[in-house]
Amino acid sequence: MSKISTGIDIGTYQVKVVVSKQNDDSSKLPQIIGVGYAESKGLRHGYIINQTDAIRSIRKAVKQAEKASGIKIERAYISIGGIGLSSHISTGSIIISRADNEITELDIEKVQKESQENIPKNISQNRRIIHSIPIEYKIDGKSILGKDPIGLKGINLEVKMLYVTCLIHHLQETIQTVENSGIEIADVMASPLAAGLVTLSKTEKIAGCVLVNIGSETVSLVVYEDDIPISLEVFSVGSNDITNDIALGLKISLDEAENIKKTQEDNISKSEIPKKKLQEIISSRFSDIFDLIDAHLKKIGKSGMLPAGIIITGGGSGIININEIAKSSLKLPSKVFQMDQVDKKQQGSLQNQNFRFKDSTWSVAYGLCMFGFYADDNGIIRSNYAKRFFKSIFRGISNWFKKFLP
C-alpha cells in the first residue's frame, strides 16, 4: 500500500510543491507524482511581509500540484528558512541516576534538558528551538561509539547538542500563512536540513562536508560530519546581489543584468559586453560570499577540514565558474549538485514522465517529502495551534537520518 507525502518550500523567489508516493519498496526514492510552483510574493529575505500575497502564491502552487497529481492536498510538510534561522551548540552533564550506573531513557532526557537550559538567554531570547540534534555523548569524559548510550554504564553522562532555532515571529507568521492557505501543517523542517536529505550522500555526510544553498536573497549552509549536521547558518546575501552588481558595473537595466547572469556565454558572444569585466564582477561577489562561509567554518574549527568539500545548490549555483571560485576561496573540493541525479535514481518510475527536475531548487520540497515518510511521529506541529508553541524534535535524528537515500 502506497503512502503520500507533500512538501511545500516557501522560498523568497518561488513557492514549490512536490507530491510524492512511497510504495512498499522503501529502498527506492519516493516517486514524484505531481509538482507545482508559483512566484513568491510578499516575502523578503525569507520573511513573510505581506500575508495576503504569500497566501495567493501558496494556493497557486498547490493548485498546480493537485492538478498534476490528481490528489487533493490538505496536509503538508513545510520548510522554514530565511535569515531568521540559526544554530547553537550547547552541552549538558548529569550524574547517572540508577544505583547500578546503567544509562536509561530518563538519563538521556535529563542530560538533554540540562543542555537546553545551558543555552545563554541572549541567544535563546525571542527564538524557538525547531530541531534538537545530539552530536556527541560522553561517559565519564570518554566519547562513545554509536549514537545511543542507553544500556551502557558509568557515573557521569555528557552530551553536546546542536539546536536549530528560528525567530518566533517568523515561525508564527509562516504557520499562520500556510494555515490560511487551507493547508494543515504536518510538521516543519529547516530548509537547509531538508535539502541535505536529497543532495548529500551518506559517504559525504560521514566524511564531512558543507552544503551551501545560494538563493535569491539568502545563502544558507549546513555542515555535516560523522553523518550528523553540526552547524547551520544563513547569510543575508544572495544571487540578486550579483544581478545588482552586474547592473551597476555594466550600466544596464536589472532585467538585462538578470538575463546575462543566467545565460552568460550566449549573451556575451552576441553582445558587446566585455567578458572579462563580467567575470570579474561575478567573481568578486562570489568571493565575498565564500569569505563569509569560510569565516563560519573557521569559527567552528572546520576551515579546510572537510574531506568531502563544498556541495553547492540553489538557484545561484548555475552561474559559470562558481566551482573554481569556491575551490580557491575555501581550499576545499567543490561540486555543483545536479538535480538530474535524483531523476536517474528514480529509474523512470515517475508517473508523470514529462516532469524532470530542472534544477536543484527543488531539493528542499522533495526533501520535505522524504522527511514526511521517515519522520518521528512525535512531530513539532499539531492541529491545535492556539499557543503556537514549538516542541523540540529529532532527539533521534541521528538514527533516522541514516534511513535516507542516496
N, C-alpha and C positions, 0 to 999 in steps of 0.2 A: 504494500500500500504506500503510495507516494505522499510526501509532505510538502506543503507550500510555505515559502518564506519570502517576505518582501522587504527590501531595503530602500530607504529614502535618504539620499545625500543632499543636504541643503547647503550648497556652496555659494560663494559670492557671485560666481559667473553663471552657473546653471544649477537647477534642481534636477537631479537624476533619480529615476526609479527603476529598480530591477526586480522582477518577479521570477523566482526560481523554484525548481522542483527537485526533491531528493527521493530517489527510489530506494528499494531495499538494499541495493548495492552501494553501501556508503563509502566504498573505496574510490569511487569516481567523484569528480567535481559535480556539484549540483547543476542541473540543466537550466539554462535561461529560457523561459517560455514567454517573456514579454518585457519590454523596456519602454520608458517614456522620459522625455526631458523637456525643459522649458527654460527660457531665460530667467535668471534670478532677478527679481525686482524687489526693492525695499530692503536690501542688505548692503552693508558696508563693513569691510574687514571681517566678514563672518557674522557680524551683529545684525539683528533684525531691527531696522529703524522705521519701517512702515509695515505694520502687520497686515493691513488690507492688501497691499501689493504682493507681499510674500505669500499670503493665502491663495491668491489667484495663480501665482506661479506653481505652487504645490498642486493645486487642483488640476491645472492644465497637464502637468507631467503625469499625475496619477491617472487621469482620464486616458492618456495615450497608452500607458502600460496596461490598463484594463482592457482596452480595445485590442491590443496586440496579444494579450494572454488569454482573453476570454474569461477572466476571473474578476469578480468584484473585490476590490481592495478595501478592507475595513480595518485591518490591523497591520502594523509595520514596525520594523526596527529602524531607528533614526540615528543619524550622526550628529555629533556636537563638535564644532570646530571653531576656527577664528582665534583672534588674539586673546580671548578670554580663557583659553586653555593653558595650563602649565602643569609642572610636576615638582614634587619634592620628595627627598629621601629622608626617612626618619627611622630611628632604631628604638627597640624596647628590650627590657631584660626583666626576668622574673625568676623566683625560686620555684622549682618544680614541686607541685602540691602533694603528690602521693607519697606515702611513707616508704614504698619500695623504689621511689625515684623514677618510675616509669612515666613517660610523657603521654598525656591524654589529649583528647579534643579540647577539653576545658583549658589546658595549659596553652594550646595554640591560640584560642580565643583571647585569653588573658594577656599574652605577650603582644598580640597584635593590637589589642586595645591600649596597652601601655605605649606602644609605638605611636599610635594615632594621637594620644594625649600629649606626646612629646613634640608634636609639630608646633613651632612657635606661633603665637597668636597673631603676629603681624603678617604671617604667611597665610594662615587659615581664615583670617577675617574677611567676611563678605564672599567666601568661596564655599563650594560644596565638593566633597570627595565623590568622584564618579567611578574610579577604579582603585582598588587596594591590592597591590601585587607583591607577594613575598619574593624577595630577591635572594636572600640567604638566611639560613638558620645556623646557629652555633650552639653546641652543647659543651659547657664548661670551657668556653673560649676556643673550641675547635670546630671548624666548618664541617658540616656533614655532607656525605654524598647523597644524591637524591633530594627531592624537594619536600618530603613529608617525614618529619621526625617522630611521628606518633609510634609508640611501642618501644622506642629507644630509651635508655636510662641515663641519668645524670643529675646534677644538683642545680645547675643554672642553665636557663634557656634564653637565648638571644635571637632577635630577628631584625633583619634590615628590610624595610618595606618601601616600595615606590607608590606614592599617592598621586594620581592624576586628578587635578582639580579644575573646576570651572567657576567663573563668576556667577553668583546666584541669579542676578537679574537676567543675564544672558541665557542661562538654563531655563528659567521660568518663562521667558519670552518665547523661546524656541518651542517648549512644550505646549504653551497656550496656542501658538500659531498653528502647530500641527493638529492639535485637538479641534481648533476652529475650522480646520480644513475638512473635518469629518473623518479623521483617521485616529483609531485607538493606538496608543503607543505601547508596544510590547516590551521594549527595552531601549536603552540609549548606550551608544558606544562612542568613544573619542575617535574622530576621523582618522588620525594617523595610525591608530591600532587596527581599525577596520581595514585600511589599505594594506597593512602588513600581512594580513591573513591571505591576501591574494598575490601580492608582488614578491614576497620573500620565500625562499626555500628553507627547509629546516636546517640544511647544511650551513646556509648563510647566517641564520639566526644563532646557531651554536658557535660558529667561528667568531662572530662579532661583526656587525655592520651598522651603517646608519642609513635609514630610509628617509629621503628628502622629497617632499611634495611641493613643487613650485606652482602655486595657484595664481590667480589674477591679482589678488591684493595681499596674500599672506604666503609665507614659506613655513611649512611645518617639518619637524624632524622627530624621529623616534630612533633611539639607539638600542640595539639588541646585543646580548651576549649570553652564552650558555642557554640559548633558546628562550630567553626571557627579556621583555622590554625593561631597560634600566634607566631610561631618561626620555623625556618628551618636552619639546619646546616649540613655540610658534613666534615668528617674527612678522612685524607689520610692514613687509615689503613683498613685492610680487612682480609678475611679468608685466603688469600695467605700468610699472615704473620704467621698464625697458622701452615700452611704447612711448612714454613721455620723453625719455632721453633721446630717442630717435627723432621725434618731432622737433625738439629743441635743437638738436645737433645738426639736423639737415634742413631745418626751417621749412617743414612741411606740416600738413594737417595731421590730426590724430588718426583719422581714418586711413590716410596713406601710410602713416607710420606703422599702424597695426597690420596692414596688408603686407608691408615689406617685412615685418618681423616674422610673419607666418610663412611667407614664401620667398625667402631671401634670394636664393640662387636665380629663380626665374625672373624676379623683378630687377635684380641687379644687372643681369645680362641684357635686359630690354630697356634700360633707362640710363640716365647719365649720372646716377648716384655712385659716388666713389666707394667701391667695395671695401677698401682698406679702412676708410673712415667709419663705415657702418660696423665693421667687425670690432673696431676699437671701442665704439660706443657700447656695443653689446658686451664685450669682454670686460669693460670697466665696471658695468653694473653687476655682472655675474661675479666678478672678483670680490665686490663688496658683499654680496650675498654669501659667498663661500667663506669670506673672512668672519662673518657672523657665526656661521656654522662651526668653523674651526675654533673660535673663541669659546663656544659652548663645549666642544669636545675637550678643550684644554681645562675648562672648569671642572669637568667630571673625570679628568685624567685619562682620556681616550684619544687624544690627538695623535694621529699616525699609528694607532694601536689596534685598528680593526681590520683583521686579515681579509674579510670579505668585502671591505671597502664601502663605497657610497653607491647606493642604488637610487637613481633619480626618476621621479614620476611626476604626474600632474601636467596641466596644460602648458606650462613653460618648459617642459622637458624636451620638446621637439625642436628647440632653437639650435641652430648649427653651432658646432664646436663646443657645446656645453661639456662634453666628456673631457676634452683636453683641458679646459679651464678648471674643472673640478679636480683632475689629477694634479695639476700644477699647484693649485691653492691648498689642497688638503693633504698632498703626498700620500694618497690612497688609491687603490684600484677603483675604477669608476665604470659604471654602465648605466644606460638608459633602459628602463623596463619597457618592454613592448607588450601590449595587451593581447596581441595575437597568439602569444604563448598560452594564454588561457583558452583561447578558441581551439588551439590544437589539442589541448588536453581534454577538451570536451569530445573530441573524436567524432565530430559530426553528429552529436546527439541532440543538437538544438532542434526543437520543434519548428521554430521559425528560422528556416535555413537562409533567409535573406538577411538575417541580422548577424553582424560581426562587430565586436568591439573595435571602434575606430582608433581609440587612444586610451591611455592609462587613466584618464579622468574618471573612468567607470569603476576603478578598483575599489573605491570606498563603498559605493552602493552594492556591488557584488560581495564585498567582504562582509557587509551587514547581513546579507542573506546567509552566508556561511555561519556567521555568528548566531543567527536565528536557529539554525539546525543543531548547533552543538552547545549553545549557552546553558549555563546553570539555570534550573527552574527558579531559583531564588533571585529573581531579577531586581532591578533598581526602580522600576516604574510599575505602578499598579493602577487599576482603573479609578480608584478614589484619590484624586489629586488635590483635595481641598487644601491641605497644608503644604503641598509641593515639596515634601521632604525627600531627600535623597538618602538611600541606604547604600553602604559600600557593597560592591560585588567583587567577584573574581578572587575570593580567598584561594580558590583552587585554580586560578587562571594558568598557572604553570603546568598543570596537568592537562586541561582540555585544549590548550594551545597546540599540544603535540598531535591532536587528532586531525588537524587541518592539513589539507593538501594545497600547494605542492610540498 
